[in-house]
Amino acid sequence: METGRITRAAANVTPGQVPLWSPDGGDLVFTRMPSGNEVQGPIHLLRVSRNGDDARTLDEFANVLGVYPSGYDFEDRLVTVVLDGSGSAADREGVGRIALSSSLTRDWKVSPDGRQIAFVEVQTTSGVAYLARTARLDGRNVEALSAAVSALGTAWTRRRTAPVSVSNRRARTRRAGSSH
């Protein structure tokens, strides 16, 4: 931050998450899970200014497995992935949910232009497979990102909106439409 000092912006943040900076760098978005005896309580999605002032709840999610702030769309609306008993969905602030998969997903990355989200779908129909996928944030389609190989994560290229995934076959980076 500007002072070079560590500033505590929030307490009781869900362990293991990476808070998401707002596009202007002024706020952090994060989740807070139930604590103590509230094991079944809702997961709170919060926004706090970078100096720790003005923490506010953006939304509450009950009966879900997880809530993950993942990026911002092309109109700077927050994109949050929600995992529940029906699978995975992308929740766009003020717009609604887009189904991503009937399975659980992970490693979500919103494209630099804010129009797509890349993720890894966890399939367990015949063993466990991790498949790279993309979805348009307008909800029109979900498609395979690359050949059906196990993916270790997703990312977007810096200058283009081409997603890439890293497979566990010789740790090779794969682009959409690439056969090797």
C-alpha positions as CSV (number, residue, x, y, z in Angstrom):
1,M,0.0,0.0,0.0
2,E,1.1,3.6,-0.2
3,T,2.7,3.7,3.2
4,G,4.7,0.5,2.8
5,R,3.2,-0.7,6.2
6,I,1.1,-3.7,6.7
7,T,-2.5,-2.7,7.3
8,R,-5.2,-5.0,8.7
9,A,-8.2,-4.4,6.5
10,A,-10.4,-7.1,7.9
11,A,-10.6,-9.8,10.6
12,N,-12.2,-13.3,10.5
13,V,-11.6,-13.8,6.8
14,T,-12.3,-17.3,5.5
15,P,-9.0,-19.2,5.6
16,G,-7.2,-20.1,2.3
17,Q,-8.8,-17.4,0.1
18,V,-7.2,-14.6,-1.7
19,P,-9.2,-11.4,-1.2
20,L,-10.1,-9.6,-4.5
21,W,-9.2,-6.0,-5.2
22,S,-11.8,-3.8,-6.8
23,P,-10.9,-2.5,-10.3
24,D,-9.9,1.0,-8.8
25,G,-7.8,-0.6,-6.0
26,G,-9.9,1.1,-3.3
27,D,-11.7,-1.9,-1.8
28,L,-11.2,-5.5,-1.0
29,V,-13.9,-8.2,-1.4
30,F,-13.7,-11.4,0.6
31,T,-15.9,-14.0,2.4
32,R,-16.5,-14.7,6.0
33,M,-17.7,-18.2,7.0
34,P,-19.6,-19.0,10.1
35,S,-17.4,-19.3,13.1
36,G,-17.6,-21.1,16.5
37,N,-21.0,-22.8,17.0
38,E,-22.5,-21.3,13.8
39,V,-21.3,-24.2,11.5
40,Q,-24.5,-24.1,9.5
41,G,-24.8,-20.3,9.2
42,P,-24.6,-18.3,6.0
43,I,-21.4,-17.3,4.2
44,H,-21.1,-13.5,4.1
45,L,-19.6,-11.7,1.0
46,L,-18.1,-8.4,2.3
47,R,-16.4,-5.3,0.9
48,V,-14.0,-3.2,2.9
49,S,-11.9,-0.2,2.0
50,R,-8.2,-0.8,1.7
51,N,-7.6,1.0,5.0
52,G,-10.1,-1.3,6.9
53,D,-12.8,1.3,7.3
54,D,-16.4,0.8,6.2
55,A,-16.8,-3.0,6.1
56,R,-20.2,-3.9,4.6
57,T,-22.0,-7.0,3.7
58,L,-22.7,-7.3,0.0
59,D,-24.7,-10.6,0.2
60,E,-25.3,-13.7,2.4
61,F,-25.4,-17.2,1.0
62,A,-27.2,-19.9,3.0
63,N,-27.0,-23.7,2.3
64,V,-24.0,-23.4,0.0
65,L,-20.6,-25.2,0.0
66,G,-18.6,-22.2,-0.9
67,V,-18.6,-18.6,-2.2
68,Y,-15.6,-17.3,-4.2
69,P,-15.1,-13.7,-5.4
70,S,-13.5,-14.3,-8.8
71,G,-13.2,-11.0,-10.7
72,Y,-15.1,-8.2,-12.4
73,D,-17.1,-8.3,-15.6
74,F,-16.8,-5.7,-18.5
75,E,-19.1,-3.3,-16.6
76,D,-17.0,-3.7,-13.3
77,R,-19.7,-5.8,-11.7
78,L,-18.4,-8.3,-9.2
79,V,-18.4,-12.0,-10.4
80,T,-18.7,-14.5,-7.5
81,V,-18.7,-18.3,-8.0
82,V,-21.2,-20.1,-5.8
83,L,-20.9,-23.9,-5.1
84,D,-24.0,-25.7,-3.8
85,G,-25.8,-29.0,-4.1
86,S,-26.8,-28.3,-7.8
87,G,-23.2,-27.6,-8.9
88,S,-21.5,-24.3,-9.7
89,A,-22.8,-21.0,-10.8
90,A,-21.4,-17.5,-11.5
91,D,-23.3,-14.8,-9.6
92,R,-22.9,-11.3,-11.3
93,E,-23.7,-8.4,-9.0
94,G,-27.1,-7.0,-9.9
95,V,-27.6,-9.4,-12.8
96,G,-28.2,-12.9,-11.4
97,R,-26.7,-16.4,-11.7
98,I,-25.3,-18.2,-14.7
99,A,-25.0,-22.0,-14.4
100,L,-21.4,-23.1,-15.0
101,S,-21.6,-26.9,-14.3
102,S,-23.7,-29.5,-12.5
103,S,-20.3,-30.5,-11.0
104,L,-18.1,-28.6,-8.6
105,T,-15.6,-26.3,-10.2
106,R,-12.4,-24.5,-9.1
107,D,-9.6,-22.2,-10.3
108,W,-11.9,-19.5,-11.7
109,K,-10.4,-16.6,-13.7
110,V,-12.4,-13.8,-15.3
111,S,-11.0,-12.8,-18.7
112,P,-9.2,-9.5,-19.0
113,D,-12.1,-8.1,-21.0
114,G,-14.6,-9.3,-18.4
115,R,-16.7,-11.2,-20.8
116,Q,-15.8,-14.8,-20.0
117,I,-14.7,-17.0,-17.1
118,A,-12.3,-19.9,-17.3
119,F,-12.5,-22.7,-14.7
120,V,-11.7,-26.3,-14.0
121,E,-14.6,-28.7,-13.7
122,V,-14.3,-31.6,-11.4
123,Q,-15.9,-34.7,-12.9
124,T,-16.3,-37.9,-11.0
125,T,-18.3,-40.1,-13.4
126,S,-15.5,-42.5,-14.1
127,G,-12.7,-41.7,-11.7
128,V,-11.7,-38.1,-11.1
129,A,-11.0,-35.8,-13.9
130,Y,-10.2,-32.0,-13.9
131,L,-11.4,-30.5,-17.2
132,A,-10.7,-26.9,-18.3
133,R,-13.9,-25.0,-19.4
134,T,-14.9,-21.5,-20.3
135,A,-18.3,-19.8,-20.0
136,R,-19.5,-16.5,-21.4
137,L,-20.7,-14.3,-18.6
138,D,-23.9,-13.5,-20.6
139,G,-24.8,-17.2,-19.9
140,R,-25.0,-18.3,-23.6
141,N,-22.6,-21.2,-23.5
142,V,-20.1,-23.3,-21.5
143,E,-17.5,-25.1,-23.6
144,A,-14.4,-27.2,-23.4
145,L,-11.3,-25.1,-23.2
146,S,-9.0,-27.8,-24.6
147,A,-8.7,-31.5,-25.2
148,A,-10.0,-33.8,-22.5
149,V,-6.8,-33.9,-20.3
150,S,-6.6,-33.3,-16.6
151,A,-6.1,-29.6,-16.0
152,L,-4.2,-28.1,-13.1
153,G,-5.4,-24.5,-13.4
154,T,-6.5,-21.8,-15.7
155,A,-5.2,-18.4,-16.8
156,W,-5.7,-15.8,-19.5
157,T,-3.1,-14.4,-21.8
158,R,-2.2,-10.8,-21.2
159,R,-2.9,-9.3,-24.6
160,R,-5.6,-11.5,-25.9
161,T,-8.7,-13.0,-24.4
162,A,-7.5,-16.5,-25.2
163,P,-7.7,-18.8,-22.1
164,V,-5.0,-21.3,-21.3
165,S,-4.9,-24.3,-19.1
166,V,-1.9,-26.2,-17.7
167,S,-2.3,-30.0,-18.1
168,N,-0.5,-32.7,-16.1
169,R,0.8,-34.2,-19.3
170,R,4.4,-33.0,-19.3
171,A,3.2,-29.7,-17.7
172,R,2.4,-28.2,-21.1
173,T,0.4,-25.1,-21.6
174,R,-2.6,-25.6,-23.8
175,R,-4.6,-23.0,-25.7
176,A,-8.2,-23.3,-26.8
177,G,-8.4,-25.3,-30.0
178,S,-4.8,-26.6,-29.6
179,S,-4.3,-30.3,-30.1
180,H,-1.0,-30.6,-28.4
